[in-house]
């Protein structure tokens, strides 16, 4: 009986050890910083990318992305959003200047420098990505002609 308990305890230790080491390739400082910043986050997935670490997670029923340097410092937080969540001046300016386009992508990026919005608008001929970090104006970030 004691032998079974010992084997069971070793199995449990091995299982918990394998779960604990799941993120060994991810910088421990990034994980610690993330856990302090996003206490209620769930469904956390870590990825090592070229030059940074990405945490994809769910917070308040919203999918978010936290970007960390390879040294574990937070660079940015991003989230996808619907156009009706844009500040009203930005939304009005977007509708005025790009009325013949539809929105195919919109996200908010928060860094130590502030909040910026990126929107991709498209029509039959063009795909334009705009950036806005001011009160209402949008500037062209990239422009691509469709074939």
N, C-alpha and C positions, 0 to 999 in steps of 0.2 A: 504494500500500500504506500509506504514512504517513497519507494522508487517511482511509482506513478505520479505522486505529487511533485517530486523533484523534476521529473521529465516534463510535466505539465507547466511548472513554473519556468523551466528553461525555454520551453516553446513560447510561452507568453512573453518572456524577456526578449527572445529573438524576434517575435512579431512586432513588439513595440519598438525595438531597436531599428527594424527595417522601415517602419513608418517615420521614426525620428530622423532618419538619414535621407528621407525622400528628397529634401531640398539642399543636400550637401553642396551641390554645385552652385547654389545661390548664396550670395554673400550674406553672412549671418547678421551683419549690421543692417542690411536692407530689410531682412525679415524682422529684426527687433524694432526698427523704426516703423515699419508697416504695422506691426502689432500694437504699438503705442498709438499711432495715428488713427487706425481704423479698427477700433475695438469690436464693433458689431459686424464686421465684414464676414461674409460666408462664401462658400464655393470658390476659394482662393486657388488660383493656378499660377505657378511661377514659370517663367521662361527666361533663359539666358539668350540674349540677342547679341548682335555684333556691336560691342561697345556700351551696352546697357543691360539692365535687368527689368523685366516687365512682370507686374502682378496684375492679373485680371481677376476681378472679384465682383460680388454683388453686395450692395449696401442700400438699404431702404428700397428694396425691389428695383434697383437700377444697376445695370452693368457699368462698371467703371474700370479705369486703367491707371495704374500708378507706375511711373518710370523712375528708376534709380540708376545712379552711376554704378560702375563696377566696384567702387569703394563703399557703396551703401548709402549715398546721399540722395534724397528725393530730388528729381529734376522737374517733374510735372505730374499733374493729375488730369485725366481726360475722361469725357463722357459724351456719348451720342445724345442728341436731343431732337425734339420736334420743333418746327419753326415757330409754333405759338409760344414757346418758352423763351424766345429771343427777347431782349429788351425792345420795347415798342419803337423807339426811333430807328433802331437797326432794321427791324422788320419792315417798317414803312419805306425806308430808303431802299431796301432790297427789292420790294415789290414795285417801287417807282422805276428804278433803273434797270430791272431785269424782268419786266412783266411778261415777256414772250418766252420765258424759261421756266423749267420746273426744277425743284430742289431734289437732288439725288443723294446728298450727304450733308450732314450738319453736325458739328461737334464743338465742344467747349474745352479749352485747354487752360489750366490754371498753373502758373509758375510763380516764382518769387518776384517776377517783374509785373505780375498782374494777370488778368483774364483776357484771353483772345478767343474769337470765334472764327471757325473756318466753315465755309459753305461751298458746296459744289453745285452749280446750276448748269443745266443743259438745255439745248434745243436740238433740232435735227442736224445742225451743222457744227455746233461748238460745245465744248465742255470747259467751263471756266471754274477755277477754284479761287475764292475770294477770302481775304483775311480782314478782320476788323478787331482792333484793340482800342479804338477811340470811342467817342460817344455814339456816333451813328454812321460814319463813313466806312466804306468798303474799299479795299485796294486789291488789285489783281495779284494773286499769288502764283497762279499758273494758268495757261491757256492752251487748249488742244483742239485742233480741227479734226472733225470726224470724216471718215472716208465713206 
